[in-house]
């Protein structure tokens, strides 16, 4: 296999014959790439490309954009990954990646491109409207004028659901004021976006769209160390007293006394509850995908499923929930 480099204008490019015939023409295709500043850079890239071609990793030049690749990628991986993961990744790409680098050629994407993307997302990446602050600004303005803003008025003015407006008005009346949300994304969100991009580019390499994965050579933003706030027993008691008449009172009580995941809690069926033995057996989950609830078989991970098998029934004691006529009656009623 022989290669050649030539100058075209102020730039250099290389070309060589591919080692395998094109099935559609029967000819050995030319593999070319340009844009190099010097003859030496072109020769170095040519030798690397020929070595990759010998290994069967021929990457043909393409004008495929990042947006076009992601559209193809999401269609290809949908049957192979969890529905919630697929939807989250698709939302990340549509909101944060494609609007910023979607027009870039996939083969020109490199580490600096991705680092600049992450930096922008950290500084000014938020695209979701802060509805809570909008509702509070409208509600507080009406109250300052002596008006009694109803939840329906807040909902119509701020374009939210009536349920969100009712909950917001209750918070504001009790003195809970929304915190100002920064314009940038949280480092955890940007790390999630990096994970999605890295996985996508792994497939791009496997499909021979690019020769290497630029996301493998950079580090995502560092997560700051934070301490989670946990309710005290007194705060838990205050909360439980405040929701005694709520239709989800039993659900709140069960969550506080067992600590099972939210999806597993929502996926519980009466067949999983044994009030006589004071046990709950966790099997499946209920998740939300694209705004619709879906039942999901198994736990969050394969390891969780294996633990379910190793621990008989994966049963969780619910004596605190079932003890006494009050909670037990609520469980039976709900």
C-alpha positions in Angstrom: 0.0 0.0 0.0 1.5 3.3 -1.1 0.4 6.8 -0.1 1.0 10.3 -1.5 0.6 13.8 -0.2 -0.1 16.9 -2.3 -0.7 20.5 -1.7 -4.0 22.2 -2.5 -3.9 25.9 -2.0 -2.3 26.6 1.4 -3.2 23.2 2.8 -1.9 19.6 2.3 -3.8 16.4 1.9 -3.0 12.7 1.6 -4.4 9.9 -0.4 -4.0 6.1 -0.8 -5.8 3.1 -2.2 -7.9 1.2 0.3 -6.9 -2.5 0.9 -10.4 -3.9 0.1 -12.5 -3.6 -3.0 -15.7 -1.6 -2.8 -18.5 -4.3 -3.3 -20.6 -1.9 -5.4 -17.9 -1.0 -7.9 -15.3 -3.7 -7.6 -12.6 -1.1 -7.4 -10.1 -0.2 -4.6 -11.4 3.1 -3.3 -9.2 6.1 -2.8 -9.0 7.2 0.9 -8.2 10.9 1.2 -8.1 13.6 3.9 -7.0 17.2 3.8 -6.7 20.3 5.9 -3.1 19.8 7.1 -0.8 22.8 7.6 2.4 21.1 6.5 3.7 18.3 4.3 5.1 16.6 7.4 1.7 16.6 9.2 0.1 15.1 6.1 2.6 12.3 5.8 2.3 11.5 9.5 -1.5 11.3 9.2 -1.2 9.3 6.0 1.0 6.6 7.7 -1.4 6.4 10.6 -4.4 6.0 8.3 -2.7 3.3 6.3 -1.9 1.3 9.5 -5.5 1.6 10.5 -6.6 0.5 7.0 -4.3 -2.6 7.3 -6.1 -3.5 10.5 -9.5 -3.3 8.8 -10.4 0.0 10.4 -10.8 2.1 7.3 -12.6 5.4 8.1 -13.8 7.0 4.9 -14.0 10.8 4.8 -17.6 11.9 5.4 -19.5 15.2 5.9 -21.8 13.6 8.4 -22.7 16.1 11.1 -23.0 15.5 14.8 -26.7 16.0 14.6 -27.1 13.5 11.8 -25.1 11.0 13.7 -27.1 11.3 16.9 -30.4 11.0 14.9 -29.1 7.7 13.5 -27.6 6.5 16.8 -30.7 7.0 18.9 -32.7 5.0 16.4 -30.1 2.2 16.5 -29.7 1.9 20.3 -33.4 2.3 21.4 -34.1 -1.5 21.6 -30.8 -2.2 23.4 -30.9 0.1 26.5 -33.3 0.9 29.3 -36.2 3.2 28.2 -35.6 5.8 30.8 -31.9 6.0 29.9 -32.7 6.3 26.2 -35.2 9.1 26.9 -32.8 11.0 29.2 -30.0 10.8 26.7 -32.2 11.9 23.9 -33.3 14.9 26.0 -29.7 15.8 26.8 -28.8 15.6 23.1 -31.8 17.7 22.0 -31.4 20.4 24.6 -27.7 20.8 25.2 -25.6 19.1 22.5 -27.2 19.4 19.1 -28.1 23.1 19.4 -24.4 23.9 20.1 -22.3 21.4 18.2 -24.8 19.7 16.0 -23.6 21.4 12.8 -20.0 20.3 13.3 -18.7 17.5 11.1 -18.5 14.3 13.2 -15.0 13.6 11.9 -13.7 17.0 13.0 -15.0 16.6 16.6 -12.1 16.6 19.0 -11.3 17.0 22.7 -11.2 20.8 22.7 -14.6 20.9 21.1 -16.1 18.9 23.9 -14.2 20.8 26.6 -15.6 24.1 25.2 -19.1 22.6 25.2 -18.8 21.5 28.8 -17.5 24.9 29.9 -20.5 26.7 28.2 -23.0 24.3 29.7 -21.5 25.0 33.2 -21.7 28.7 32.7 -24.9 29.3 30.7 -26.3 25.9 29.7 -29.7 26.0 31.4 -32.5 26.0 28.9 -35.5 25.0 31.0 -37.6 27.9 32.2 -37.7 28.4 36.0 -41.5 28.1 36.4 -41.3 28.2 40.2 -39.7 31.6 40.2 -42.1 32.8 37.6 -45.1 31.7 39.7 -43.6 33.3 42.9 -43.0 36.6 41.1 -46.6 36.7 39.8 -48.1 35.6 43.1 -46.0 38.0 45.3 -46.8 40.9 43.0 -50.5 40.3 43.3 -50.3 39.9 47.1 -48.3 43.2 47.4 -51.2 44.9 45.6 -53.7 43.5 48.0 -55.1 40.9 45.7 -55.7 37.2 46.5 -54.1 35.4 43.6 -55.8 32.0 43.1 -54.0 28.9 41.9 -55.9 29.0 38.7 -54.8 32.5 38.0 -51.2 31.6 38.7 -51.5 28.6 36.4 -52.9 30.6 33.5 -50.5 33.5 33.9 -47.4 31.3 34.2 -48.5 28.5 31.8 -48.2 25.7 34.3 -50.6 22.9 35.3 -53.2 23.6 38.0 -51.6 21.0 40.2 -48.2 22.7 40.1 -49.8 26.1 40.8 -51.8 24.8 43.8 -48.7 23.2 45.3 -46.7 26.4 44.7 -49.3 28.7 46.3 -49.4 26.4 49.4 -45.6 26.7 49.6 -45.7 30.5 49.3 -48.4 31.0 51.9 -46.4 28.9 54.3 -43.3 31.0 53.8 -41.3 28.7 51.5 -39.7 31.0 48.8 -38.0 29.5 45.7 -34.3 29.7 45.5 -32.7 31.5 42.6 -31.6 28.9 40.0 -28.2 29.7 38.4 -28.0 30.0 34.6 -25.5 27.1 34.3 -26.0 23.4 34.6 -24.9 21.4 37.6 -21.6 19.5 37.2 -23.5 16.2 37.7 -25.7 17.0 34.7 -22.7 17.9 32.6 -21.0 14.6 33.6 -24.2 12.7 32.6 -24.0 14.5 29.2 -20.3 13.5 28.9 -21.3 9.8 29.6 -23.9 10.0 26.8 -21.4 11.5 24.3 -18.7 9.0 25.2 -21.1 6.1 24.7 -22.3 7.5 21.4 -18.7 8.0 20.1 -17.8 4.5 21.1 -20.4 3.3 18.6 -19.2 5.8 16.1 -15.7 4.2 16.2 -17.2 0.7 16.0 -19.2 1.8 12.9 -16.0 3.2 11.4 -17.4 6.7 11.2 -14.4 8.1 13.2 -11.0 6.6 13.9 -10.9 7.3 17.7 -13.1 8.6 20.5 -12.2 12.2 21.5 -14.3 11.8 24.7 -11.9 9.2 26.0 -9.1 11.7 26.2 -10.8 14.4 28.3 -12.1 14.6 31.9 -15.6 15.8 32.6 -16.2 18.5 35.3 -15.3 17.5 38.8 -18.2 17.0 41.2 -18.1 19.2 44.3 -18.3 17.5 47.6 -21.7 18.1 49.2 -23.4 16.9 52.3 -27.0 15.7 52.0 -29.6 17.1 54.3 -31.5 14.5 56.2 -34.6 15.0 58.2 -34.5 14.5 62.0 -37.0 12.2 63.7 -38.9 15.3 64.9 -39.1 16.7 61.4 -40.4 13.3 60.2 -43.1 13.3 62.8 -44.1 16.9 61.9 -44.3 15.9 58.2 -46.4 12.7 58.9 -48.8 14.6 61.0 -49.3 17.2 58.2 -50.1 14.6 55.6 -52.5 12.4 57.6 -55.4 13.4 55.4 -53.5 13.2 52.1 -54.5 10.3 49.8 -50.8 9.4 49.6 -50.3 9.2 53.4 -49.6 5.5 53.4 -47.1 5.9 50.5 -45.2 8.6 52.4 -45.2 6.5 55.6 -43.9 3.5 53.7 -41.1 5.4 52.1 -40.0 6.9 55.4 -40.0 3.6 57.2 -38.4 1.4 54.5 -36.2 3.7 52.3 -37.0 1.7 49.1 -36.5 3.5 45.8 -39.2 5.8 44.4 -39.8 3.6 41.3 -40.1 0.5 43.4 -42.5 2.2 45.8 -44.7 3.3 42.9 -44.5 -0.2 41.3 -45.7 -2.1 44.4 -48.8 -4.3 44.0 -51.0 -5.7 46.7 -49.7 -9.1 45.8 -46.2 -7.9 47.1 -47.6 -6.8 50.5 -48.1 -9.3 53.4 -49.6 -7.4 56.3 -49.8 -10.5 58.5 -46.0 -11.2 58.2 -45.2 -7.5 58.1 -43.3 -7.9 54.9 -43.1 -6.2 51.5 -41.4 -8.0 48.6 -39.8 -5.7 46.0 -40.1 -7.0 42.5 -40.7 -4.4 39.8 -40.8 -0.7 39.3 -42.8 2.0 37.7 -41.0 4.7 35.8 -41.9 7.8 33.8 -40.8 7.9 30.1 -41.7 10.9 28.0 -44.3 12.0 30.5 -46.0 8.6 30.6 -45.9 6.0 33.4 -44.5 2.6 32.4 -44.1 -0.6 34.4 -40.6 -1.9 34.4 -39.6 -5.5 35.3 -36.7 -6.1 37.6 -34.6 -3.7 39.7 -32.5 -0.7 38.7 -29.4 -2.8 37.8 -28.5 -6.4 37.2 -26.7 -6.5 40.5 -30.0 -5.5 42.2 -31.7 -8.4 40.5 -29.0 -10.8 41.6 -29.3 -9.6 45.2 -33.1 -10.2 44.9 -32.3 -13.8 44.0 -29.8 -14.3 46.8 -31.9 -12.8 49.5 -35.1 -14.8 49.8 -37.8 -12.7 48.3 -35.8 -9.5 49.0 -38.3 -8.8 51.8 -38.4 -5.6 53.7 -40.0 -5.5 57.2 -42.9 -3.2 57.5 -43.8 -3.5 61.1 -43.6 0.3 61.5 -46.1 0.6 58.7 -48.5 -2.2 59.7 -48.2 -1.7 63.5 -51.4 -0.3 65.1 -54.9 0.2 63.6 -54.1 3.7 62.1 -51.4 2.9 59.5 -52.7 -0.6 58.9 -56.2 0.8 58.2 -54.7 3.4 55.8 -52.8 0.7 53.9 -55.9 -1.4 53.6 -57.9 1.6 52.4 -55.3 2.7 49.8 
